Amino acid sequence: MTAAPQGPGFSTTVEALRLREWLLGPGQATLVMDQFSADDFQLVVDDRADVHVNSRDRRFYLGWFPLGRPGTDGEGWKIAVTGAAKARGYQMSFDTETPADVVAAAVARVLETSQQV
């Protein structure tokens, strides 16, 4: 079934308007952490039980803050890649309730695009 617009606008189908179920809740952090090998990355758990992962060359960083990163408003994950002489680095953050599946997908893509030199 298609609903035709009465004036300017768009048309859609009833099926396109149906509700969806979305992945919610933090999930299992191991989905993210299991992507790192001890050969290429260093893992540190601090006194707050926050987890920090660095690449051996220190250009990649991942922080997991289950109770929120201190000084932020609920930041649960921090990913940062340091830039080089001719290219800027980047960083991304996810809050504590972002599903680990989503963070794992972002980390997987970052790792896939890295190259050993």
C-alpha positions as protocol buffer text, in pm:
chain_id: "A"
residue {
  index: 1
  type: MET
  ca { x: 0 y: 0 z: 0 }
}
residue {
  index: 2
  type: THR
  ca { x: 133 y: 345 z: -90 }
}
residue {
  index: 3
  type: ALA
  ca { x: 26 y: 668 z: 73 }
}
residue {
  index: 4
  type: ALA
  ca { x: 21 y: 949 z: -181 }
}
residue {
  index: 5
  type: PRO
  ca { x: 116 y: 1295 z: -56 }
}
residue {
  index: 6
  type: GLN
  ca { x: -155 y: 1563 z: -51 }
}
residue {
  index: 7
  type: GLY
  ca { x: 91 y: 1825 z: -170 }
}
residue {
  index: 8
  type: PRO
  ca { x: 464 y: 1867 z: -183 }
}
residue {
  index: 9
  type: GLY
  ca { x: 644 y: 1587 z: -2 }
}
residue {
  index: 10
  type: PHE
  ca { x: 711 y: 1220 z: -52 }
}
residue {
  index: 11
  type: SER
  ca { x: 524 y: 895 z: -67 }
}
residue {
  index: 12
  type: THR
  ca { x: 603 y: 586 z: 135 }
}
residue {
  index: 13
  type: THR
  ca { x: 470 y: 241 z: 207 }
}
residue {
  index: 14
  type: VAL
  ca { x: 311 y: 112 z: 524 }
}
residue {
  index: 15
  type: GLU
  ca { x: 590 y: -147 z: 544 }
}
residue {
  index: 16
  type: ALA
  ca { x: 853 y: 129 z: 547 }
}
residue {
  index: 17
  type: LEU
  ca { x: 683 y: 288 z: 848 }
}
residue {
  index: 18
  type: ARG
  ca { x: 677 y: -26 z: 1063 }
}
residue {
  index: 19
  type: LEU
  ca { x: 864 y: -16 z: 1392 }
}
residue {
  index: 20
  type: ARG
  ca { x: 1200 y: -189 z: 1416 }
}
residue {
  index: 21
  type: GLU
  ca { x: 1384 y: -351 z: 1703 }
}
residue {
  index: 22
  type: TRP
  ca { x: 1723 y: -195 z: 1770 }
}
residue {
  index: 23
  type: LEU
  ca { x: 2022 y: -336 z: 1954 }
}
residue {
  index: 24
  type: LEU
  ca { x: 2032 y: -159 z: 2291 }
}
residue {
  index: 25
  type: GLY
  ca { x: 2240 y: -188 z: 2607 }
}
residue {
  index: 26
  type: PRO
  ca { x: 2615 y: -208 z: 2649 }
}
residue {
  index: 27
  type: GLY
  ca { x: 2649 y: -580 z: 2573 }
}
residue {
  index: 28
  type: GLN
  ca { x: 2975 y: -769 z: 2620 }
}
residue {
  index: 29
  type: ALA
  ca { x: 3300 y: -571 z: 2606 }
}
residue {
  index: 30
  type: THR
  ca { x: 3484 y: -890 z: 2512 }
}
residue {
  index: 31
  type: LEU
  ca { x: 3349 y: -844 z: 2159 }
}
residue {
  index: 32
  type: VAL
  ca { x: 3577 y: -542 z: 2138 }
}
residue {
  index: 33
  type: MET
  ca { x: 3872 y: -661 z: 2347 }
}
residue {
  index: 34
  type: ASP
  ca { x: 3906 y: -1000 z: 2177 }
}
residue {
  index: 35
  type: GLN
  ca { x: 4020 y: -822 z: 1859 }
}
residue {
  index: 36
  type: PHE
  ca { x: 4359 y: -733 z: 2009 }
}
residue {
  index: 37
  type: SER
  ca { x: 4657 y: -966 z: 2016 }
}
residue {
  index: 38
  type: ALA
  ca { x: 4930 y: -949 z: 2281 }
}
residue {
  index: 39
  type: ASP
  ca { x: 5186 y: -942 z: 1998 }
}
residue {
  index: 40
  type: ASP
  ca { x: 5065 y: -610 z: 1859 }
}
residue {
  index: 41
  type: PHE
  ca { x: 4889 y: -439 z: 2150 }
}
residue {
  index: 42
  type: GLN
  ca { x: 4942 y: -365 z: 2518 }
}
residue {
  index: 43
  type: LEU
  ca { x: 4647 y: -387 z: 2755 }
}
residue {
  index: 44
  type: VAL
  ca { x: 4638 y: -216 z: 3095 }
}
residue {
  index: 45
  type: VAL
  ca { x: 4361 y: -228 z: 3354 }
}
residue {
  index: 46
  type: ASP
  ca { x: 4384 y: 65 z: 3595 }
}
residue {
  index: 47
  type: ASP
  ca { x: 4271 y: 103 z: 3956 }
}
residue {
  index: 48
  type: ARG
  ca { x: 3919 y: 208 z: 3847 }
}
residue {
  index: 49
  type: ALA
  ca { x: 3889 y: -109 z: 3634 }
}
residue {
  index: 50
  type: ASP
  ca { x: 3904 y: 102 z: 3317 }
}
residue {
  index: 51
  type: VAL
  ca { x: 4079 y: -78 z: 3031 }
}
residue {
  index: 52
  type: HIS
  ca { x: 4337 y: 88 z: 2806 }
}
residue {
  index: 53
  type: VAL
  ca { x: 4473 y: -68 z: 2486 }
}
residue {
  index: 54
  type: ASN
  ca { x: 4767 y: 79 z: 2295 }
}
residue {
  index: 55
  type: SER
  ca { x: 4934 y: -36 z: 1978 }
}
residue {
  index: 56
  type: ARG
  ca { x: 5304 y: -108 z: 2019 }
}
residue {
  index: 57
  type: ASP
  ca { x: 5384 y: 205 z: 1817 }
}
residue {
  index: 58
  type: ARG
  ca { x: 5150 y: 408 z: 2045 }
}
residue {
  index: 59
  type: ARG
  ca { x: 4953 y: 551 z: 1751 }
}
residue {
  index: 60
  type: PHE
  ca { x: 4632 y: 362 z: 1830 }
}
residue {
  index: 61
  type: TYR
  ca { x: 4449 y: 393 z: 2161 }
}
residue {
  index: 62
  type: LEU
  ca { x: 4126 y: 240 z: 2287 }
}
residue {
  index: 63
  type: GLY
  ca { x: 3986 y: 316 z: 2628 }
}
residue {
  index: 64
  type: TRP
  ca { x: 3689 y: 140 z: 2786 }
}
residue {
  index: 65
  type: PHE
  ca { x: 3535 y: 316 z: 3085 }
}
residue {
  index: 66
  type: PRO
  ca { x: 3248 y: 101 z: 3217 }
}
residue {
  index: 67
  type: LEU
  ca { x: 3140 y: 366 z: 3470 }
}
residue {
  index: 68
  type: GLY
  ca { x: 3209 y: 660 z: 3238 }
}
residue {
  index: 69
  type: ARG
  ca { x: 3534 y: 836 z: 3160 }
}
residue {
  index: 70
  type: PRO
  ca { x: 3630 y: 1083 z: 3434 }
}
residue {
  index: 71
  type: GLY
  ca { x: 3562 y: 1442 z: 3335 }
}
residue {
  index: 72
  type: THR
  ca { x: 3311 y: 1353 z: 3063 }
}
residue {
  index: 73
  type: ASP
  ca { x: 2937 y: 1313 z: 3046 }
}
residue {
  index: 74
  type: GLY
  ca { x: 2905 y: 935 z: 3020 }
}
residue {
  index: 75
  type: GLU
  ca { x: 3177 y: 862 z: 2766 }
}
residue {
  index: 76
  type: GLY
  ca { x: 3226 y: 485 z: 2779 }
}
residue {
  index: 77
  type: TRP
  ca { x: 3461 y: 422 z: 2486 }
}
residue {
  index: 78
  type: LYS
  ca { x: 3737 y: 631 z: 2332 }
}
residue {
  index: 79
  type: ILE
  ca { x: 3920 y: 539 z: 2012 }
}
residue {
  index: 80
  type: ALA
  ca { x: 4206 y: 755 z: 1889 }
}
residue {
  index: 81
  type: VAL
  ca { x: 4457 y: 723 z: 1607 }
}
residue {
  index: 82
  type: THR
  ca { x: 4750 y: 964 z: 1611 }
}
residue {
  index: 83
  type: GLY
  ca { x: 4822 y: 1141 z: 1285 }
}
residue {
  index: 84
  type: ALA
  ca { x: 5141 y: 1159 z: 1086 }
}
residue {
  index: 85
  type: ALA
  ca { x: 5344 y: 1444 z: 940 }
}
residue {
  index: 86
  type: LYS
  ca { x: 5107 y: 1502 z: 648 }
}
residue {
  index: 87
  type: ALA
  ca { x: 4778 y: 1366 z: 780 }
}
residue {
  index: 88
  type: ARG
  ca { x: 4581 y: 1449 z: 1091 }
}
residue {
  index: 89
  type: GLY
  ca { x: 4473 y: 1179 z: 1330 }
}
residue {
  index: 90
  type: TYR
  ca { x: 4119 y: 1124 z: 1447 }
}
residue {
  index: 91
  type: GLN
  ca { x: 3921 y: 1013 z: 1746 }
}
residue {
  index: 92
  type: MET
  ca { x: 3573 y: 888 z: 1820 }
}
residue {
  index: 93
  type: SER
  ca { x: 3377 y: 834 z: 2137 }
}
residue {
  index: 94
  type: PHE
  ca { x: 3079 y: 623 z: 2235 }
}
residue {
  index: 95
  type: ASP
  ca { x: 2877 y: 651 z: 2553 }
}
residue {
  index: 96
  type: THR
  ca { x: 2854 y: 382 z: 2819 }
}
residue {
  index: 97
  type: GLU
  ca { x: 2527 y: 245 z: 2677 }
}
residue {
  index: 98
  type: THR
  ca { x: 2652 y: 203 z: 2319 }
}
residue {
  index: 99
  type: PRO
  ca { x: 2627 y: -167 z: 2234 }
}
residue {
  index: 100
  type: ALA
  ca { x: 2968 y: -337 z: 2232 }
}
residue {
  index: 101
  type: ASP
  ca { x: 2872 y: -484 z: 1892 }
}
residue {
  index: 102
  type: VAL
  ca { x: 2871 y: -132 z: 1745 }
}
residue {
  index: 103
  type: VAL
  ca { x: 3204 y: -40 z: 1904 }
}
residue {
  index: 104
  type: ALA
  ca { x: 3351 y: -373 z: 1791 }
}
residue {
  index: 105
  type: ALA
  ca { x: 3250 y: -298 z: 1432 }
}
residue {
  index: 106
  type: ALA
  ca { x: 3419 y: 44 z: 1446 }
}
residue {
  index: 107
  type: VAL
  ca { x: 3736 y: -106 z: 1598 }
}
residue {
  index: 108
  type: ALA
  ca { x: 3740 y: -385 z: 1341 }
}
residue {
  index: 109
  type: ARG
  ca { x: 3726 y: -133 z: 1059 }
}
residue {
  index: 110
  type: VAL
  ca { x: 4006 y: 79 z: 1209 }
}
residue {
  index: 111
  type: LEU
  ca { x: 4224 y: -231 z: 1248 }
}
residue {
  index: 112
  type: GLU
  ca { x: 4142 y: -352 z: 894 }
}
residue {
  index: 113
  type: THR
  ca { x: 4263 y: -26 z: 746 }
}
residue {
  index: 114
  type: SER
  ca { x: 4594 y: -23 z: 933 }
}
residue {
  index: 115
  type: GLN
  ca { x: 4913 y: -136 z: 763 }
}
residue {
  index: 116
  type: GLN
  ca { x: 5247 y: -239 z: 905 }
}
residue {
  index: 117
  type: VAL
  ca { x: 5536 y: -30 z: 780 }
}
